Structures are given as C-alpha cells and as structure tokens.
Amino acid sequence: MQKLEPQAGQLAKIDRLAIQLAESDDLAEVAEIRDKCAFLQDMAKTVFRNLDAQNRAAASKLRAERKAGKMLAAMRLRGGDRRSSGHGDRLKLQDLGISHNDSKRWQKRASIPDEWFEAYLATAEKLGEEISASGLERTARKAERAARSEEGSSVSANDGCARGAKDGPANENTNRPDDRSEVESPARGEEVSQPGPSGVALLGHADELLGNAKGHCDTLARLVSPLAQDPDAELLPATRRGLVRYVDELQRTLNELLNLSESKKERGS
C-alpha cells in the first residue's frame, strides 16, 4: 500500500522543482517539471488542503508554462512543426509530448509581461487567494484594458489640444448629440437586440474549459494509475475524495462546454 508523504516532503519537492526549472534550458524537461508541479498542486489542494503548498506549486507550474511558452515561440512550433537545420525531418509538438492546445496556452501566458505576472502572484498571496492560470489571464486582461484606456485618453487629450490650437473655439451647435435628425430609433414594437458575447470571447472561454477538462482528466489518471498498477493497493479516503471531486468537476466542465456549444449554434442560426 502506498503511503502519502508528509506536507514537509511535498514542500521540499516543490522547492527542488523550482530550482530545477530555473536551471533547465531543455523544453522536454521544463514540460516534465510543469506536469510534476501540477500533480503536487492537486495533491496540496485535494489531499493536504494546504493553500501555501498549493500556491507554491501553482506558481512554479505557471513559471514552467511561461518558460516553455517562450521556448516554443522561439522555435516557432505554433501549431505544428518546423524543419530542423540541415535535415528534412520535422520536429513536431507531439514528439515533445506537448499538445497543440498546451502550446497555444503556454505561449499566451509567456506573452504576459513579467511585472504583471509577478504582481498577480504577490496579490494572490497577500489576499490568500488560489493562484491559477485563469486568475493570471483575467488579471492580464484587466491590466491590458487599463493600459489601452490610459493610452487612448492620452491620445484623445493630445488630439483635442492640437485641434483646438488649429481651429479655434468650436461651434456649439455642431454635431450636437440632441440633433434628432441624425438619431435613428427603433420602430414602435420593434425588438431591440442586445449584444451578446463575441465569438472571440466564446472561443476563449471554450479554450479555457477544454484546458480545465484536460487538467481534471490528468489528475484522475494520476489518482487511478497506482490502483491500476498495484492489485494490492488500498483506496485511501483522501484518494476517494479526490476521485469524487474531480469526476464531479469534469462532469460540470463538460456540461458547460455543451451549453456553450448550444449557445454558439443558436447565435449562428
């Protein structure tokens, strides 16, 4: 029967993986470190229920994904392959044990500026929140919108000053918003359509759900593998809880994907 390591052993493993990650320049090794961190993150969350260990493993996992993403971007393996120098052989993602979706996700996370990434980790730790890829990407989107808004305000202000200096005071009656001759209103009884989520947003959400589903399947495989390999292995209460939890989460994720697919079909019809 396999025994669970104490939390101190798990923390030591996480620290060793963080050191290995910092020293590694091999893509396959970085991807392997990422998988090990993901497993330790799941164990800390479902078995030990230790947020500190969970977040330390999650942070190392994200660092590994970002490092792998930068390597993939440099190799230009975006969806498939490249020709290796001097040979006609093709180096493919599957040869590295990396899926196309993982490659896209990791490169996307690698494109997030370092200062945004570190700020997210520090904020999550300060607030006692779970560190996750979805949390990082939400924070990055907010920071990007804020940066665009600030840039747009600056450009508008500069343009306004330039026009004012060139044209002088504007005519108060020009382009007034209450000029009813240029305002179109729906006919009485006509239904006004409300904008729904964009296709890009739907695809982004679907990609995130697929990533979650894959993560749940990987975790279930890790939990079941020892039981399948050892006929005398005992199903520990913690492992049982983990199996129930991740089967439930996988079912919810797949149902949400089905609902998203139906929503997309309705929008297209």
C-alpha positions, -999 to 999 in steps of 0.1 A, spaced: 0 0 0 14 34 -9 16 60 18 13 97 14 43 118 21 40 144 49 35 180 39 71 189 46 81 163 19 58 179 -6 71 214 1 107 201 -3 97 186 -37 82 219 -48 114 238 -39 136 213 -57 114 216 -88 116 254 -87 154 251 -86 155 226 -115 132 249 -135 155 279 -131 185 259 -142 169 240 -171 171 250 -207 156 219 -222 120 221 -233 111 185 -226 125 188 -191 106 221 -185 74 204 -196 80 175 -173 87 199 -144 54 216 -152 35 183 -150 51 174 -117 42 208 -103 6 203 -115 4 170 -96 18 185 -64 -7 214 -67 -36 189 -70 -23 169 -40 -19 200 -19 -54 211 -28 -74 178 -26 -54 158 0 -35 180 23 -57 211 18 -27 234 23 -31 267 4 5 276 9 18 244 -7 -9 246 -34 1 281 -44 38 274 -43 33 245 -67 8 265 -88 33 294 -91 61 270 -102 37 254 -127 29 288 -142 66 297 -144 73 264 -162 45 271 -186 58 306 -193 93 293 -198 81 266 -221 59 291 -240 89 313 -246 109 284 -259 81 273 -282 77 308 -296 115 309 -303 113 276 -321 82 287 -340 63 255 -333 29 273 -331 7 247 -345 28 221 -358 63 218 -368 95 233 -382 123 219 -403 154 212 -383 186 227 -396 204 206 -421 177 178 -421 144 171 -438 130 157 -406 102 176 -390 102 184 -353 67 181 -341 49 191 -309 38 155 -304 75 144 -304 80 167 -274 49 153 -256 32 187 -259 -3 192 -273 -13 219 -297 -36 235 -272 -10 234 -245 15 251 -269 -10 279 -276 -19 284 -239 17 284 -227 28 309 -254 -2 331 -245 9 331 -208 45 337 -218 34 369 -236 22 384 -203 47 410 -191 69 399 -162 57 427 -140 20 418 -144 28 382 -137 48 389 -105 22 414 -94 -5 388 -98 14 362 -77 21 388 -50 -15 400 -48 -29 364 -47 -5 356 -18 -14 387 1 -51 382 -2 -49 344 5 -64 335 -29 -57 305 -51 -31 310 -78 -44 297 -111 -39 302 -149 -74 316 -153 -67 341 -125 -35 352 -141 -52 356 -175 -81 376 -160 -56 399 -143 -36 403 -175 -68 412 -195 -77 439 -169 -42 453 -169 -43 454 -207 -76 471 -208 -64 497 -183 -33 503 -203 -53 508 -235 -77 531 -218 -49 552 -204 -32 553 -238 -65 562 -255 -72 590 -230 -37 604 -236 -41 603 -274 -75 619 -272 -63 647 -250 -34 654 -273 -56 654 -304 -81 677 -287 -53 702 -278 -40 701 -314 -74 707 -329 -82 735 -305 -49 752 -313 -55 748 -351 -92 755 -355 -100 778 -325 -133 775 -305 -157 750 -319 -192 760 -329 -216 749 -300 -243 738 -325 -220 715 -344 -227 677 -341 -249 682 -310 -260 648 -295 -296 660 -293 -299 666 -330 -328 643 -336 -325 644 -374 -294 621 -372 -306 598 -344 -322 565 -355 -347 549 -331 -364 515 -335 -399 515 -347 -427 511 -322 -430 474 -312 -397 466 -329 -375 443 -308 -341 458 -299 -314 432 -300 -289 432 -271 -253 424 -279 -242 390 -266 -207 377 -260 -185 380 -291 -173 349 -310 -138 356 -298 -150 356 -262 -169 323 -267 -138 307 -282 -116 319 -254 -140 306 -228 -142 272 -247 -104 270 -248 -102 276 -210 -129 250 -203 -110 225 -225 -79 232 -206 -97 226 -173 -112 194 -186 -78 181 -196 -64 190 -162 -92 171 -145 -85 141 -167 -48 142 -160 -54 144 -122 -79 115 -124 -53 95 -143 -27 102 -116 -51 91 -89 -62 59 -106 -28 48 -120 -14 35 -87 -46 15 -81 -44 0 -116 -7 -9 -114 -8 -25 -79 -36 -51 -73 -30 -48 -36 -32 -10 -35 -57 3 -10 -81 31 -19 -73 57 8 -101 80 20 -81 110 6 -78 94 -28 -115 85 -28 -124 122 -20 -101 133 -49 -117 109 -73 -152 120 -64 -142 157 -66 -125 155 -100 -152 134 -116 -178 159 -104 -157 188 -117 -151 171 -150 -188 165 -155 -196 202 -147 -169 214 -171 -182 191 -199 -218 202 -193 -207 239 -195 -189 231 -228 -221 215 -242 -241 246 -231 -215 268 -248 -217 248 -280 -255 251 -280 -252 289 -274 -229 292 -303 -253 272 -326 -282 295 -316 -261 326 -324 -252 311 -358 -288 302 -367 
